[in-house]
Structures are given as C-alpha cells and as structure tokens.
Amino acid sequence: MSILPVLAARIVLRVLLRAGFVIIRQVGSHIQLRHPVDPRIRVTVPNHARDITRGLLSSILKQAKLTPEMFLKFLKNL
C-alpha cells in the first residue's frame, strides 16, 4: 500500500509551491512549475476538478525529484 494520499490538485500545487517551485505558465488546465535552484526541473500539474490519484502523484513527485517522505513533510506543514 502506498503512503501517498489522494489529494485535490490545488493542495498538490500548494505543497509544490511551499517546496520552492514557481509557476511559470498555464496552458489550459495544466500548470507548469519550475524549481528556482535547478531550472531544468519542470513539473506539470493538472488543475482539474477531480482528485489526483496516487499514481499521478507519484509521477509528479518523480518529475519534481521529491521523495514521498519529503512531500508528506511539506504537506504536514500546510
């Protein structure tokens, strides 16, 4: 069983912003973020009404080069 929760897109976006990512653009319902320290790290988050599943959240964390533990730490501090 995964330790990652099913979350709304706005919560995932808030956690990534707290982790240091910056919104660079939005195309339709997808928001692209960039890390200020390493601009090669780019993450795309769908901004839909549906929840983000564990599989998609895992893929977003791989793009962001964050571990699930780091993500949960930022989530707890919201």
N, C-alpha and C positions, 0 to 999 in steps of 0.2 A: 504494500500500500504506500502511496506517495504521501510525503509530508506537505506537499503543496496544496493550498486550498483552492477552491473555485471562487473567483472574485469578479466583481464588476470591472469593466475597462477603466473607469475613472479612478478606481482605487489603485490599480496596477500603474496607471500613469502617475498618480501622486507619489507612489513608492519610488518609481524611477527618477522623478524629479528630485526627491529627497536624497537619492543616491548620487546626485550630481549631474544627471543628464539634463540637456537643454533642448527645448522644442526648436527644430529648425524649419519645419514646414508641415503643412497638412494638405493631403491630396484626397479629396472626397472624405471618406470616413476613416482614413488611416493617417495616423500622426507619426511623423518621423522624428526621432531624437538622436542627439549626438552627445558623446561624452566630452567635456571640455579639456580633459588632460590628454586623451588619445582620440583625435578627431576621426581616426579610421573606424572606431567602434560606433556603428549606427544601428538603431533599433527601430522597428516598425510595430506600432501598437494599433490594432483595430479599435475604433471608437464606436462600437455598436451598442444597441440596447441589450443584447444578450450578454451572458456571463462569459468570461474567458475560462476555458476548461484547463485541466491540469496539463494536458499535452501541449496546448498552445502556450501556456505559461512557461512550461519547460523550454520550449523553443525560443521564447522571448528572452529568457534568462541566459540561454546559450549565446544568443546574439549579443547580449549585454555583458557577457563574460562575468556573470554573477553566480555564486553558488546558491542553492536553495536556502541554506542557513543564513547567508548574508541578506537575502531578500526578506526572510522572515524577521530578521533583526530590524530592518528598516520598517517593515510592516508593523511591528510591535510598537515602534516609537512614533507612529502617526498620531 
